[in-house]
């Protein structure tokens, strides 16, 4: 699983980087596209605005051209009506029609291809009589107009009278003899197109634009400049408009004085686009970096989890598996297939139960499942789990603040085996101690009995017989009699010493036997109503001799109380406590006090001995524990007394506690249940 996730994360990182690169390219391309489309819009706005202005200008020029050309039509019409018009009449007519139009250079009429009428007469009289057929250029224009049957404008032309102008020709037809139209001749108008256009432009947009007006021939080569700058034709994207007047074919080209604006990077549009694009790219890479570092952190975590020796698993608040390491899956060999991300904990357990993963659940699967789910929902620290393959797993579960359950599982099989072996060894030791103590107690009891007998004067029949034989034989010499008596006394003395040692040995053996029973849980008590004063008196009587020998004051304070306790076992406890107090106290006193509460009676044994360090207080109730074994060696003991005493106190529903100050002394408090039917005490008792 972790490998699959690591691969997935690596692929995600690669995809993320690729996506970021592609998005960056897309943003850059988009920025360029947006910039050029905004530029296009700007250009077309400019063109539209320019076109509107130029259309207005064109209409003005068209109107002026039209006015000029209509002069020719009027002359033509007048000639149709009066073909035999004299020069004088013609001059008057032409003046009245065109006298105020400064663009008109001349108005002429030719009948039968010879110039017959001219206006203004003075400037043009020299060309009267010219035969147009002698001028092929002129003739072509004339023929064109005649063939068209309508006015044709041509130009620019080098004029016969000098200069450049445009010429409009109008065929004049008169009624023929047979009622049809007969060509009378041609009326022509030469005008200064350049002046006309310049006057029309005046102060309008001329200064903002470079203009070019051309007259269009049928072929491109025939296109000729009427006005303006010829270079406009080769300029980029000129605005192009056609003139619309009959007989002429003009084109109007215009470009702004400094050409169309380029898409400069410094344009506000482009600056805004560049800033937005830069922000978008920064955001893309920021997201990419965040995703990468998140992935890296997750990968690091996964690797760390994988490196853990034990099993690791994480479940969400709903009990679904969020993450786990390979060691976890390996531990649960019979439900490994169910262990995958997103799987429910209950389903994993059920698969395990179905495959016999948990030996402790066999035969009580549903109950086991309920308990395990409850523990999973409310984890209570550590517990051990046995698996079908004989392994033991120590499970430690905790819930985090957001409800995620973290579970760590350590294989403790070796530990468990060692623990079982230790328990087995302990049991064997206890059994051995019990058997040994038991075997020792019988001969020891016999020894003590006999020693006590031998030590008592006159208790042995042989001693009695020897004493009566001596009494009956007065002539036994005195030295012999003294020697016999000395021997008897020495035997009694020796036997007392042997008896003390034998009794001590018996006490130790008894202690070991009791401890064996404590370990085996076989120690029993028989509680009854007991007089505390009597119990204390019995114990102090037994220990009094020892206290006296050490010069220690043994005193009992008010012992007026009754308890429900086993008298023999309570006596044993008190003997241990008082015995220890005397044993460890070198000088001073041992005090026994009693305090009766409602439910319990406290019997406290306080001494002025060496005291016990705080760090040792908890340990002295452990079997075989002795605070300072060297000093204890001097004092003697097994280290079992307090362990047995506490166990006996608890078996009787009481307790045994200690408080102590080093150098001041110790206080052992035995708490026993108070008896509520105390017998009446007689006065003086
Ligand atoms: P033992 O007396 O046989 O060593 P116990 O179980 O009775 O074993 O006591 C355990 C240890 O507790 C003693 O070895 C001693 O170190 C300490 N101890 C018990 N009673 C006293 C006391 N009254 N004052 C100081 N130390 C004590």
Boltz pocket constraint, residues with backbone or C-beta under 6 A from the ligand:
constraints:
  - pocket:
      binder: B
      contacts: [[A, 576], [A, 577], [A, 580], [A, 581], [A, 584], [A, 607], [A, 609], [A, 610], [A, 611], [A, 612], [A, 620], [A, 622], [A, 625], [A, 626], [A, 627], [A, 628], [A, 632], [A, 636], [A, 637], [A, 638], [A, 639], [A, 640], [A, 641], [A, 642], [A, 643], [A, 666]]
      max_distance: 6.0
